[in-house]
């Protein structure tokens, strides 16, 4: 099975200068279906703290994918989930080549099950393991990135 997913990123200069320290990092990311997100670089990199930065977007995509996969696995195993919340984080660091990267991401899911439908701790751990192993985003984190200028 194959499917394509698209996003349009738009940025435009609105200032007379274009200096590394002062150029505006704000832009939009438009998704299929009409959703648009205000984005910027992280505040540590001169970005707008009120906008979503790429690292937040990445950890949000991972957490969302894990949750959706977890819910599917739980439903297949007939565990009834009432609520799911994740306080996920991403940490920047350097890779072996000395380049900056998202070095570590931590998912902190809190799952509430229907009365009488909660798995044991071992079953819950197995549900999360299965969700992680089948999460599209988790499986893509070391994938090739193609740059196709147009």
Secondary structure, DSSP 4 states (H G I P E B T S, - for coil): ------EEEE----SS---TTTS---EEEEETTS-EEEE---GGGT--TTSB-HHHHHHHHHHHHHHHHHHHHHHHTTPPEEEEEE--EEEEEE-TTS-EEEEEEE--EEEEE-TT-PPPHHHHHHHHHHHHHH-TTGGGTT--------
